[in-house]
Amino acid sequence: MSRPFAARALKKVGEHPIVVHNPYTSWFASGSASRDEVRDLVVQFSVFSNLFLIAQLNKIINSQGWSRACVLVDKAAFYRRCAAH
């Protein structure tokens, strides 16, 4: 029996060298980051995650195989409705 896609993807990503041997994350995990460095990281991650979400939604909305009816204001309902297609 094959493993679900999400489990396979997580395993693949978790074993990638940039995840396993990343000097930045090792440095951050050491706890020596200053308050300003942590603030910078949080801001960068926030910007990235918002832009990523917008890009993924645009990809879904503009996909030929997806109904325009699945585009809703409420994100949770949007995902539930799109998952049904």
Phi, psi and omega in degrees: 000133182277151179284152177300153182306314184300319180293318178296316181296316180298319178297314181298313180294317181297337180265355183293140182305326181292338177271315185287320184237061182255111182299327181294312181291328176296317178298315182296320180294337180292342178084011182267008179289141177281169178300318179295321178294320178294317178300316178302314181298316180297317178296313180299317180294320180298314179297313180301312184294323177294315179294323179295316179300315179298316180298317180293320178296318177298321178299317180291313182300320184270000179289140182293331185276000185249140179283140176295339181294341182277000180272106182236160179291318181284118184299317182298315178295323178302310181295317179300315183293317180292325179295335180284343182275000000 
